Amino acid sequence: MAGELKFKFDQLNDLDRTFQSSTKAVPIIIQRVLTLALRPVRDQLRSFIPTTTGRMAKSFNLSVRRRRGVITAKIGFLRNKRVSKNTAIASGVLQHGGATPKRGAYLWIPVSRNRLADGAAEVTPRQLIDSGHGFVKISKSGNKIAFLRVGDNAFPMFVLKTSVRQSRPPVPIEQRVEAALPEITDEIPETIRQVIEAKRAVSNLENF
């Protein structure tokens, strides 16, 4: 396991050999064990993430949360308000091998002339529609293209797709996590036993 297990024993006051009575302490230990055990898995999976802009790589992370005694672990693209829509779509394609729109009928994929350095659209679909100068036309190859009319010229801004698929397999998150789980689940009871012994040793020293 990478890293070092460290605990404040005042967090583990109820830790007892009877795990059922250790309702607060055991989840704290499990959370820490999972975090340390899954970090190498996360780091290995990062090699599958394109680093052209760095945005997707930054959003790919590990989360191990403890709430009301329930531990939830997740490895993947963690979304927040700072993640652009385009980055969210691209990360979905990498993680699941494809993407479909959550709202509306189409994914609006910005073309290169309408794409910022981080892959987000410079002119958003909403801005294009609200401008009153946007229109959609079907290309000779059958693709729907959203254009922006400027004077007598029309510039392509988005390709509209009902879904997108990538040719290569998705990032093997589930396979790597499943492969690591047997060792992690074996490690948790042993770690709890070691922490119990360490806590007892500390208590003996304090009472000496």
C-alpha positions in Angstrom: 0.0 0.0 0.0 1.4 3.4 -0.9 1.5 6.1 1.8 1.4 5.9 5.6 -1.5 5.2 7.9 -1.8 7.9 10.5 -4.7 8.4 13.0 -5.5 10.6 15.9 -6.5 8.1 18.5 -9.1 10.5 19.9 -11.0 9.8 16.7 -11.0 6.1 17.6 -12.3 6.2 21.1 -14.9 3.6 20.5 -12.5 1.2 18.8 -13.0 -2.2 20.3 -12.4 -5.8 19.3 -16.1 -6.1 18.8 -16.4 -4.2 15.5 -20.1 -3.8 15.8 -19.6 -1.5 18.8 -16.9 0.6 16.9 -19.4 2.5 14.9 -17.3 5.6 14.5 -13.8 4.3 14.5 -14.0 1.5 11.9 -15.3 3.7 9.0 -12.5 6.2 9.7 -9.9 3.4 9.3 -11.6 1.9 6.2 -11.7 5.4 4.6 -8.0 5.8 5.1 -7.1 2.3 3.9 -9.2 2.7 0.7 -7.6 6.1 0.0 -4.1 4.8 0.3 -4.8 1.6 -1.6 -6.6 3.2 -4.5 -4.1 6.0 -5.1 -1.8 3.8 -7.1 -4.7 2.6 -9.2 -5.7 6.2 -10.0 -2.1 7.1 -10.9 -1.8 4.1 -13.3 -5.1 5.1 -15.0 -3.9 8.6 -15.5 -1.6 7.4 -18.2 -4.7 6.8 -20.4 -5.8 10.4 -20.1 -4.8 12.8 -22.9 -2.8 15.8 -21.6 -3.2 18.2 -24.5 -4.9 20.8 -22.4 -4.6 19.3 -18.9 -8.2 19.9 -18.0 -9.3 16.3 -18.3 -6.2 15.0 -16.5 -7.0 17.4 -13.6 -10.6 16.3 -13.3 -9.6 12.6 -13.2 -9.2 11.8 -9.5 -10.0 9.7 -6.5 -12.8 10.4 -4.0 -13.3 8.4 -0.8 -16.1 9.9 1.3 -17.5 8.9 4.7 -21.0 9.9 5.6 -23.1 8.5 8.4 -20.8 5.5 8.6 -21.1 4.7 4.9 -17.9 4.8 2.8 -18.2 5.6 -0.9 -15.1 5.4 -3.1 -14.9 6.6 -6.7 -12.2 6.8 -9.3 -13.0 8.8 -12.4 -13.7 12.2 -13.8 -15.0 14.2 -10.9 -17.3 17.0 -12.0 -17.6 20.5 -10.6 -18.8 23.9 -11.7 -15.4 24.7 -13.1 -15.4 21.8 -15.6 -16.5 23.0 -19.0 -19.3 21.3 -20.9 -16.9 20.2 -23.6 -14.5 18.7 -21.1 -17.3 16.9 -19.4 -18.4 15.4 -22.8 -14.9 14.4 -23.7 -14.3 12.8 -20.3 -17.5 10.9 -20.7 -16.4 9.5 -24.0 -13.1 8.4 -22.5 -14.6 6.8 -19.4 -17.6 5.1 -21.1 -16.4 4.8 -24.7 -19.0 7.2 -25.9 -21.5 9.9 -25.0 -25.1 10.9 -25.6 -26.8 14.2 -24.7 -28.3 14.5 -21.2 -30.6 17.3 -22.4 -31.8 18.0 -25.9 -31.5 15.8 -29.0 -27.9 16.6 -29.9 -24.4 17.0 -28.6 -23.0 20.3 -29.9 -19.3 19.7 -30.6 -17.4 22.8 -31.4 -15.2 22.8 -34.5 -11.6 23.9 -34.3 -12.2 27.5 -35.2 -14.7 27.8 -32.4 -12.6 26.0 -29.8 -10.6 27.5 -26.9 -7.3 26.1 -25.7 -9.1 24.0 -23.1 -11.5 22.5 -25.7 -14.5 24.6 -24.6 -16.6 26.5 -27.2 -15.6 30.1 -27.7 -19.2 30.9 -28.9 -21.6 28.6 -27.0 -24.7 27.1 -28.5 -26.9 29.5 -26.5 -24.9 32.5 -27.7 -25.2 31.2 -31.3 -28.9 30.8 -31.1 -29.5 34.1 -29.2 -27.4 36.0 -31.8 -30.1 35.4 -34.4 -27.4 34.6 -37.0 -27.1 30.9 -36.4 -28.6 28.2 -38.6 -28.2 24.5 -39.1 -27.5 22.8 -42.4 -26.9 19.2 -43.4 -23.6 18.6 -45.1 -23.1 16.4 -48.2 -21.8 13.7 -45.9 -25.1 13.8 -43.9 -23.7 15.6 -40.8 -25.7 18.5 -39.2 -23.5 21.6 -39.0 -24.4 24.7 -37.0 -23.2 27.9 -38.8 -22.8 31.5 -37.8 -23.7 34.0 -40.5 -21.5 37.1 -40.7 -22.6 39.4 -43.5 -22.4 37.3 -46.7 -20.3 34.6 -45.1 -21.2 31.6 -43.0 -18.7 30.0 -40.6 -19.1 26.4 -39.2 -19.3 26.5 -35.4 -20.6 23.1 -34.2 -21.1 19.6 -35.5 -24.4 18.2 -34.1 -24.3 14.5 -33.1 -27.0 12.3 -31.4 -24.1 10.3 -29.9 -20.3 9.9 -30.2 -18.2 6.8 -29.9 -14.4 6.4 -29.8 -12.6 3.8 -31.8 -10.4 2.7 -28.9 -11.7 1.0 -25.7 -12.7 3.2 -22.8 -10.4 3.8 -19.9 -10.3 0.5 -18.0 -11.4 1.9 -14.6 -13.7 -0.9 -13.5 -11.3 -3.6 -14.5 -8.4 -2.0 -12.6 -10.5 -1.4 -9.5 -11.9 -4.9 -9.6 -8.4 -6.4 -9.9 -7.3 -4.4 -6.8 -10.3 -5.2 -4.6 -9.4 -8.7 -3.4 -6.1 -7.4 -1.9 -7.8 -4.3 -0.5 -10.6 -6.2 1.2 -8.1 -8.7 2.7 -6.0 -5.7 4.0 -8.8 -3.9 5.8 -9.4 -6.4 8.7 -5.6 -6.8 9.2 -5.2 -3.0 9.3 -8.0 -2.7 11.9 -6.3 -5.4 14.0 -3.0 -3.5 13.8 -4.7 -0.2 14.8 -6.4 -1.9 17.8 -3.0 -3.2 18.9 -1.4 0.3 18.4 -4.2 2.0 20.3 -3.8 -0.5 23.2 -0.1 0.1 23.3 -0.6 3.8 23.5 -3.2 3.4 26.3 -0.8 1.2 28.2 2.0 3.8 28.0 -0.4 6.5 29.1 -1.4 4.5 32.1 2.1 3.4 33.0 
